Amino acid sequence: MNEPRSLGSKSGAETRVGVVLLAAGGSSRLGHPKQLVVHEGKTLIRRAAEAALSLGEGPVLVVLGAHRDTIVSELVDLPLRVIEHPEWALGPGGSLTTGLSAMLSVAPSDAPDVGAVLFMLCDQVRVTSAHLRALVDTWRTTGASIVASGYDGTHGVPALFSRAVFPELEALTAAQGARGVIAREPTRVATVPLPGGGEDVDTPLDLARLNPRRPA
């Protein structure tokens, strides 16, 4: 994995934020790809990708694994890069480190550089472009090493990590996620509330709640 480049004297206002959309999972509990579930007229993967692109910041990468060939058709016309993660079944940590490694390899070496990476999922239906913007703006105004979403009494994704935290993300095992890194040192974490952030699409019951008039 590439070593993070030094930011030198750059501040958050002078650097960009890359976005990594983690969407490699197999949706085993749902029984079909959650990425292709339609909500408010668009698939979940499309909605999340468009929200990420709306930031107009650094590169947007989408990590795909299971059902890649089916899902990628939802993204072909968007200005983003698809990263394939063949070992997606081993756990979420592998998708995260794969996305981070790819981000470091595509970020330009000349200023303005990527000074932080925002990780997000495709099935958190309460996440909006405005919430992603609030995460970025909070990072720029506070200088916090981590800016996480607050919901259900905890901190989680979408979450933004500055370069100072990249080595901890790189050290994650396949079975680990970002939440442990967020919880490690609470004093370095700024929080942006995300009402309903725990509402995702993992099971047929979740899908029925999301689209009550459609069969799961």
Secondary structure as GFF3:
##gff-version 3
##sequence-region A 1 216
A	DSSP	three_ten_helix	12	14	.	.	.	ID=ss1
A	DSSP	beta_strand	16	23	.	.	.	ID=ss2
A	DSSP	three_ten_helix	34	36	.	.	.	ID=ss3
A	DSSP	beta_strand	38	39	.	.	.	ID=ss4
A	DSSP	beta_strand	42	43	.	.	.	ID=ss5
A	DSSP	alpha_helix	44	53	.	.	.	ID=ss6
A	DSSP	beta_strand	60	64	.	.	.	ID=ss7
A	DSSP	alpha_helix	68	71	.	.	.	ID=ss8
A	DSSP	three_ten_helix	72	74	.	.	.	ID=ss9
A	DSSP	beta_strand	81	84	.	.	.	ID=ss10
A	DSSP	three_ten_helix	88	90	.	.	.	ID=ss11
A	DSSP	alpha_helix	92	106	.	.	.	ID=ss12
A	DSSP	beta_strand	114	121	.	.	.	ID=ss13
A	DSSP	alpha_helix	129	142	.	.	.	ID=ss14
A	DSSP	beta_strand	146	151	.	.	.	ID=ss15
A	DSSP	beta_strand	154	162	.	.	.	ID=ss16
A	DSSP	three_ten_helix	163	165	.	.	.	ID=ss17
A	DSSP	alpha_helix	166	170	.	.	.	ID=ss18
A	DSSP	alpha_helix	179	184	.	.	.	ID=ss19
A	DSSP	three_ten_helix	186	188	.	.	.	ID=ss20
A	DSSP	beta_strand	189	193	.	.	.	ID=ss21
A	DSSP	alpha_helix	204	210	.	.	.	ID=ss22
###
